């Protein structure tokens, strides 16, 4: 009896948590298809005729194509740049087995504790001087700097779990040390790489702070553009919601596709036997 | 085929430097089966890793097929190796694992497949071709690793403790197959093991290692019958040779002041006076069924024969006897040396000629 009650309580709690997380998103999605009057109506309306007006107005007032492609370029660029730098350095970290490694890793992680604005502002000053402000490359570099510590932290754990023998075996099979790393070790650590990719893409895509500081109108990303709809006099709720829904779509799709990797990656890190 | 000259390797650990290889020199000729034998921590695995190029040497030379390869990267050494923990690729199937060296060597697809399948058949694992390593047993994994190493065109075939995790039956089978493979494929093999039985069964020549040095090199028979050092004498043979200090006076051994009650032929005792180390193998001593001074402490069956543990004064001795023996614990018997008694210098621990 007691066990049964405990089990129901568990279910209840988990459903409650999921609902709490998902409710704002559902509300948001509904508002995206409502007219302005329906959005502000009180008591709130749950049954209504959906309209695509918000989307078409948004598209007419903002260059959605450019914004999305900027966002895509930056997300992909940040991911590639982060992995290119992060994977080899995390491998290096995983091979040193002494106090230095611990200290370096801790130092890397401590940069994550600094508020992002403390990194974004120096970048703004630096990039305006060297002409990278308002440039997608600049944004990619800045976002990569923000993403690297976590990637290195995560991946050095994954690489440390791979026995040296696999690295050696690849070299004995005729690969050079560099090839052994990129062809074999990175592949064996794929669940970790998957998790890193997801984290980086999500960060980059959702980043507002760095993007709003380092971009101009031509290089603005989707996420950095949306708050423009909130002005002092009026907030375009309908357009804002439809914009958010649009910006959510690709990231949700990615999360859905990479779900298997993600679960495997966050659970297998330390337990996997080779 | 392989020449190792004054090879040195040190490790830095928390408590300072550990010398893993202390000037190791060894030459191995083509088609030879060499076994590097030694207790754990003797540096034998390190030696193999340095030869393969997995670890850099701190001094000395590695010459493979007349080319100095001391600083060459692994991939340029034409060396195939089975690592102790195998290092099979967990994300590839057995077939893909075995194919991989050929893939790297840019062999054609169908030729690769055929070759890999031949190897799998040779090692009797063709039915496992589509399985992932994690689903296999220890013996099967070992076979896959062997097949993968054989798939590479190499001058040298190195094996690091290939049987260490296997149970006795599979170990025995795989050992025989390995020897057959060595002969049929004309390999030059260097195998590292701590098991003297494996070494005896496989080797054309054994190099005995201890504390980063090669103590002795020789055929298994020579090492067993005429060990030049106490270390070799006690390391080869199970149960080990009993070695104890006696003093010789007029070709007669004394232990603790009294005459050693073992019947040893005068001619085998060196004509020197003073302290020596006397070594006796269990199989070289036999029990004489008459009242003597040795007391039977324990009798251990071992199949067709048994080991009798004996005691006299504070000296203990093991000797081999046939299993039909009428001995009982507490019996008093005499001992006779049937073959060689080994004499060593107590200072240098080297054999006295």
Interface residues (C-beta under 8 A of the other chain):
Chain A: X163 X164 X165 X166 X167 X168 X169 X170 X171 X172 X173 X174 X175 X176 X177 X184 X187 X188 X190 X273 X274
Chain B: X52 X53 X54 X73 X74 X75 X79 X80 X81 X83 X84 X85 X86 X87 X88 X89 X90 X91 X100 X101 X104 X105 X133 X134 X148 X149 X152
